[in-house]
Amino acid sequence: MAECASGCSHGHGHGHGHSHSGASEDSWEDIEGENVKAANEIVDPLEAANSKRELVCKDGSIATVKFYKAAALTPQLLDWIMDLFTRNMKSMYRKSVWGWKPKEKKKELTEEEAKYLILFKKDKPVAFTHFRFDMDFGREVVYCYEIQIEEKVRGMGLGKFLMERLYEFATHFQLTDIVLTVFTFNIKAVNFFTNNGFTEDKTSPTKEEKVKYIIMSKAVPSQVA
């Protein structure tokens, strides 16, 4: 990501309905909230939230963001997403409790619920976030599964720009939080999210569990009048 070495990555089988810290997966995990349902029915959340589409990077160049549902990704974009993810995260996954399982990851990246913001510079993709509007322990949230940035464009503000768009979505659709998983040994990523207002979530594993990841979240102020 922009200010960190590789980005955050959502672990296999984790996130929606994740179960740890003694928490159980109750039946309400599967009940889609009204706001999540409404968000998932939107054709383009960038348009719905009246989001900024362009970023003037720190070097003066322009990056443009586009929204895609997984089914709309071209084979070329999907190959790039998997390649960038592999280059950024393969070594980290090998250190993790999940291990490196590219077939499982590609399945996750192409699930019907998967949504993407992709940043382009001169028509070439340079960064993406894979996210979903989802339920998480009864909360209606934006769950950030991935945020990955090409090495050559890190430090230009792209990661912050993508996280700001997710925050706009959460605000517009009246969701409660942005939630993500990050490896504890990915110090630059942890620092990046901390600097962007994220704190360790109440659902995060305890230190005693020794799983090498934490759950972080950023609350969205209530919009109740």
N, C-alpha and C positions, 0 to 999 in steps of 0.2 A: 504494500500500500504506500501511499505517498510519503508518510513520515516514518514508516517502519520497513523492516527488511522484506517481509513476505505477505503479511496480512493475517486476517483471522480466518479460521476455517471451522465449520460446523462438523462435529464428529459423526461417524457412522451410527445411525440409530439414536442420535441424541437430538435434543431440542423439543419438538412437539411431543408431548407425552413423556418427556424425559423423566426418569425416576432415579433419585438418589437422595442422600441425606435423610433416609428414613421416610421419604415421601412416597405415597402410593399413587398409582394411576387410577383415579376415580372416574366414574362414568361421565362426569361433566367435561373431562378432557376432550371427548369426542363431539361435544355439542358446539356447533359453530355459532358464535355470537352474532347479533344483528349487524354490528358495525364491520366485523370481519367479512360477513357475507356480502354486505354492500360493497366493500372494497374489492373483493374478488370478482364482482360483476362488472367493474369498471374496465373499459377498453384500454385506456391509457391514463394511469394515475398522474403522470407528469402534467397532462392537460387538465385533469380534474382538480389538481391542487394548485394550478397556475404556477408551476415550478419554473425556476430559471433553467434554461436549456444550454447556455454557453458559459464557459469558464475562461477568463483570461489568465493563463498560467503565469507563474513567476518569471518565466523567460520571455513573456510577451506573446507567446503563441496562443492559439485558440483551440479549445477542446469542446466538443459538442456531445451532449448526452442523448441517448435514445432508449426507449423502453421496448422490451420484448417479453412475450410469454415464451416458455420453453419450446412449445410446438412451432413457434414462428422463427426460431433460430435457423439460419442456413447451415448446411453441413460445414461450410468454411468457418463460420463463427463458432460453432460447437467444437470443431477441432482446435481452434485457437483457445477457447475457454479451457478445454481439458489440458492443452499443452502448457498454458500459462500456470494453471493450477499445479501441474506436475512439476514444472521448473521451480515454483515458489515453495511448494509444500511437501514434496515427496520425502525429503530428509527429515522433516519435522514429524510426519506421520509415522515414520519408522521408529521414532523415539517414543511414540505415544502408546496408550493402552489399546488403540484401535488397529495399529499397524497399517501398512500400505496396501490398500485394496482398490485398485483403479477401476475394476468393473463395477464394484458397489458404488463408488463415487460417481461414475458416469451415469449410472441408473438414477442416483439422487439428483444429479444436475439436469436430467431430462424428464423428471416427473411432471405430471400435468400441473401441479400447484406451483412449480418453480417459476419465478419471475426475475427479470434481469434489467439492470441499468448498465449500459455499455457506453463508455466514453471513447470518442473517436478524435484523432488528430489527422487532418488531411486524408480523411476517409479510411484511416487505418485504426483498428481497435487497439487501445492502449491500457484500458482498465475496465473492470466490471465488478458489480456486486450482484450476487444471487440472494434474493430475499423472498419472503412469503408473508402474506397476511394470515395469521394463524392464532390458535388458542395455545396458551402456555400456562398450565396450572390455574385454569379458570380465567386468566387474563386475556384480553384481546390485544395482540401485539403485532409489531413488525418484527419478524425474526430474520436477522442477517446471517445467512448461511456462509457466505463467502464475501470477501472484498480483496481483490487481487489486482496488482498494478505492475506493469512492465518496469524492469529495473531502470531502463534509460530515462523514464519520466518520473521517477520518484522524487519527492521533495518539491514538487511544483503545485501542491495543493489539491491534487485529484482525489485523494482519499477523503479529505475533509469535505470536499464538494459533494461526493457521493453520500456521505453520512448525513449531510444537511438535507439532501433530497429525501432520504428515508425519514428524517425527523418531520419534514413537511408532510409526508404521507400520513405518518402517525397522527399528527395534529389535525390534518384535514378530515380524516376518517374517524376521529375521536377514539383512537386506540390508546392504551394506557402506557405502553413502554416500547422501546426498541431493545431487543434482547439478542445476545450473541454468545458464542463459545470461543474461547481463546486459550491456546496452550500457555501454561505458566512459564515455560522456558523461552517463549517468544517475547522477551522483555520489551523490545521496541514496539510491538503491537499492543501489549498491555499499557505501555506509557502513552501511546497514541490515543487509545480509547479513554484513558483516564484524563488526558488533556482535553478531550472532547466531551467531557461531562458524564462519562460512564463510571459506575461503581460496581463492586461485586454484588451480585444479585442474591436475594434471600434463598433461592433454590440452588445455589452453587454448592458443589460437593465440599465436605469438610476436609481439613488438612489430613485427618486420620485416614481418609479414603485413598490418599496417595495416587490420584488418577492423572495428575499432570495437566489438568485443564481447570479453568474456572468459567462460571457463567457471569457475564457482566450485563448491566442494563442501564438505560437512561429513561427516566420517567418523563411523561408528557403532562404538562399542567392540565388540570381538569378545565373543561370548557363549559361547565354547567353555569348557566347565568344566575 
